[in-house]
Amino acid sequence: MKKRKIGLALTALLASGTLLAACGSSDSKDDSKGGDNKDSFSVAMVTDTGGIDDRSFNQSTWEGLQAYGKEAGLKKGDGGYDYLQSASDSDFTTNINNLVRRDFDLVFAVGFKLEDSVKEVAAQQKDAKIAIIDSVVPDLDNVTSIMFKANEASYLAGVAAALESKTGKVGFLGGMEGNIIGGFEAGFVAGAKAADPKVKVDVQYAGSFGDAAKGQAISKRMYDGGADIVFHAAGGTGQGLFTEAIAQKKSGNDVWAIGVDRDQYDEGKVDDKTNIVMTSVLKRVDVAAQDMIKRSADGDFPGGETVTYGLKDDGVGLADSHGAISDKTQKEVDSAKEDIIAGKIEVPEQPEK
């Protein structure tokens, strides 16, 4: 009788083990899907209408995804990393939904124009994890917002412009007024005034991010009015600044332009030896994207939060000046950077009213 009971118990134990092996635990299932396993965490992005090679946020975000994919040994496509381009605004919602349904662990939406689509998809797809760049979507636990302290890098550009100006007058060309562009303006003006309290700063807005002709007209007025260095935060409108600065340079005027978001040095070529781009204020979207991917893959997705990258995170900065900024000025720029990181300089976030 005793032997029979032992046999029954052993049979039950083996059956239980066979069942567990066949079904697997919930933990092993999660690991097979990627979940918090960094090596198999999949990520994708939706561009705005600028396209993947826009030399701005889309391209920089994609470079961040590619860098992560290479580091993690992933391939482009489902289960790895990928992107979808938006030909028009009407594609935003469809593209985000598409990537969520393809089971990517994290989906980036690039640019403020995708804000409404992110809200719509996130409300419907509760299990999705979405990160929106350069916009804030509050109160949704499956969305994190990525922002940048562009005012800090703009402050450094202001320092450089004021100290390098030969006329004592510099300019700021904005696209459309608002909090984001206001941050660029506030930082630039504060930096210029800190470096040279007597410097004059001509601030003008085009009322558009896509009017290069108007950007050129405003830039011409600034240069003709005595400004010799102009910084733009105007998107496509800023292309007009480069066009005008090149024309001014060819006419013998010693002027400079400062780019935005990415290193725009390639936009300022006058000839093989001359370039009018002094530096550019950078938003390191690639750095932010890689950091957010790794955090999310490690189970630290900051849903419902806004994560802001600044100088101390290497999330913003100035591009190489290619010798346009003197060593003396560069030392002042570097000193200001250190003071901002240390909290000795508090850069204003918005222009004074």
N, C-alpha and C positions, 0 to 999 in steps of 0.2 A: 504494500500500500504506500509505504514511504517512498520507494523508488518511483512509483507512478506519479506522486505529487511533484517530485523533483523534475521528472520528465516533462510534465505539463508546464511547470514554471519556466524551464529552459526553452520550450517551444514558444511560449508567449514572449519571452525576452528577445528571441531571434526574430520573431514576427515584427515586434516593435522596432527593432533595429533596421529591418528591411524596409519598413514603412517610412522611417525617418530618412533613410538614404534615398528612397525613391522621390519623396516629396521635397526634401531639403528644408532647412530652416529659413525663416523670413530674412535673417541676416545674410545668408549665402545668396539669396535671390537678389537682395539689394546690391551686393558686391558685383554680381554678374552684370547688372545694368549700369554700373559705373558708380552711381550714388556719390559717396564721399571718397571714392578711390581716385586719387589724382591722376593715375596713369590711364584711366579710361573715362575721365570726365570730358564730356563733349560740349562744344560751344559753337555758336553761330551768331551772325549779325545781319541786320537789315540796314541798308544804306538809305540816306535821304536821296533826293533826286540828283545830287551831284555825281553819283557813280562811285565805283570802288577806287578809281584812280584820280580822285579829285584834288590830289596834292593837299588835302586838308584832313578833316576829322574822319571821313570814311577810310581814306588810305591809311591813316595813322592807326585807327582801330584794327583794321585788317592786318597791319604789320604786327600788332600786339598778339592777335590770334595766331598768326603764322609762327611767331616766336614761341608761343606756348605749345603749339602743336609739334614743332620740331623738338622742343625740350622733352615733351611727354611721349614722343615717338608715335604720334597720331598721323593719320592720313586725311586728306581733304575728302569730305563727304559725310554721310550718315555715320554716327558713332565717333566722329573725329572733330573736324572743324570745317566751317563752310560759311557762305554768305549768299544773300539774295539782294539784287539791285532793284531799286524802285524807279520806274520810268516816270511816274507821276505820283502826286499825293494820294491818289486813290489806291495805290498799291500797298501802302503802309500796313493797313490792317490785315490784308490778305497774306502778305509776306511774313508778318510776325506769327500769325496763326499757322501758316505752313510749317515754319521751323519748330514751333511748339509741338505740333502733331507729328513731326518727324522725330520727336523724343530727344531733342537736344537739352542737355542739363541746364544750360544758361544761354539766354538769347539777349544780345545787345541791340538796342534801338538807338541809332546814331542821329542826334540832333533834336532840337526843341520842336521841330515840325512834326515829330512822331508822337508827341505827348498824348494827344487824344486817342490815337490808336493803341498806345500802350495801356491807357486806362481801360479801354473797351475790352481788349484781349485779356488783360490781367483779371478783370472782374468775372469773365466767363471761364477762364482756364486757371482755376485756383491752384493747381499743382505746378504751374509754370513758374520759372524764375527768370525775371526780366530786369536788365540793367539799362537805364536810359542815360545817355550822355548829353551834358550841357542843358539839362532841364530838370525840374523838380516835380515829381509825382508823389504827393503825400498820401498817407493813410491807406496804403495798400501793402500788406505784409509780403507779397510776392514780387514787389518792385523795389529796387534800390536806385537811387539817383546819384549820378556822378557829376560833380561840379569842380571847378578849378578857381584858385585864387589868382585870377589873371591880373588883379590890381597889384599884386606883389611884383610880378615880372614887369608890369607896365611902369611901376615906380622906378625900377632899374633902367628902363628905356628912357624915362624922363631925366634921370640923372645923367645918362650918357648924352642925350640930346642937348641939354642945357650947357654942359661942359664943352661939347664939341662945336656948338653953334658959334659962328663968327659974326652974326648979326644981332645976337641977343634976342632973337624971336624964333619960336618953333610953332608947329601946328599939330592939331589933332583932328583927323577926319573920321567921323563916326557914321555908321550905316543908318540904323534907326534907333531912336532914343528908347531906353529901357534899362532894367537893372543889370543885365549882362554887359552891355556896351558901356553903361555908366561906370562899371568897375574899371574898365580899361582907362576911361577918361580920368577918373578920380586918381588912380595910381600914377598915371603919366604926369598930370598937373602937379601932384604933390611931390613927386620925385624931382621934377624940373625946378620947382620953387625951393626945395630943400637944398639943391646943388647951387642954385643961383637965384636969390630972392628978387633980383632985378629982371630976370628973364620974362618975356611976354609970351603967353601961350594963346594962340588963335584956335578956338574950338568951333568947329562947324559940323553939322549933320546933313547928310544927303536925303534922308527920309526913305532910303531904299538900300537893300543889300545886293541889288542886281543891275545897277545903272552906272556902268563904267564911264559913259559920256559925262554924266553929272559929276562923277568922282574926279574926272580930269578937269572939268571947269572949275570946281571948288579948289582943287590943288593949284591950278594956274593962278587963281586969285591970291591964294596964300603965298606962293612963291613971289609973285609980282608985288605983293604987299610987304615983302621983306623977310618972311620966314625962309630959313635955309634947310631946315630938317622937318619933315612931316611924318607923323605916325598914323597909320590907318587901322581901324577896327571896323571894317565895312564890307567884308565878304567880297563879292564880285565887283562891287562899286570901287573897291580899292585898286582894281586893275588900272583904273584911270589915273591913280596916283603914280604908278610906275611909268605909264605912258608919258605923262607930263614931265616927270622927273628926268626921264631919258631925253626928252625934247629940250628941256632946260639945259641939261648937261652938254648936249650937242651944240647949243647956242653959246656955250662958254660960261654958263652960270654954275657956281660951285654949290650944288644942292644935293640933299640926301633924302632917302625914304626909309621908313622902318616898317617891316612887314608884320604879319600877325598869324597866330595859330600854328604855323609850321615855318620852317626856314624858307623864306621866299627869295633867297639870293638869286636863284635862277630866273627870276622875273625881271631883274634889274640890269641885264647885260646891255652895255652901250656898244662896246666893241671887244676885241679879244683881251684888252688890257684894262678896261674900265667897267665899273659896276656902280650903280647908284644906291644899292641896298646897304645901309649901314649895319643893321642887325635885324632880328625879328623877335617878337614876343611869342614864346612857344607855350602851347598847351600840350603837354606830353600825354596825349590820349593813349598812345601805345603802352606807356608805363602804367597808367591807370587801369587799362584793360587787363594787362597781365596780372596786376595785383588783385583785381577783382576776381579773375578766374581762379587764381590760386587760393584765395580766401574761401570762395564758394566751394571749390573742390575739397577743401579741408573741413567742410561743414560749418563755415562761418559766413554764410550769405547774409548780409545786413539788410534784410527785407524791411521796408517801411522807413528806412533811414536815408539820409543824404550824406554821402562820403565826399569830402572836399580835399583836393590835392593841391599843395602849395610848394613853396621853395624847399622846405625841409623834407618833403617827400620826393623831390625831383620831378614833381608833377607840372611845374612851370619853370620858365627860365628864359635866358636870352641865347640866341643863336650866335655862332662864331661870326665875328665882325670882319674876318679876312683882312685884318689890318686897318680897317676904317676907323676904329676906336683906338686912340693913343694909349700907350702903357700907363700914363699918368691918370687918364680918365678911367681906364679899366681897374686900376687900384681902388678908385673911389666907388666904382660899381660893385666890386667884390666886397668892399667894406660895408656898403649899404646892405648887400645880400646877407652878410654875416649878422648884422644888427637886426634885420627883419627876422631871421631864423631864431635869434636869441631873445626876441621880444623887446628889443630896445627901441625899435621903430615900429609904430602901429600905423599901417597903411590904411587910409580911408577906403571904404567899400563903395561909396557913392559920392558924386560931385556935391559940392556945397551949393545950397539953394540960395 
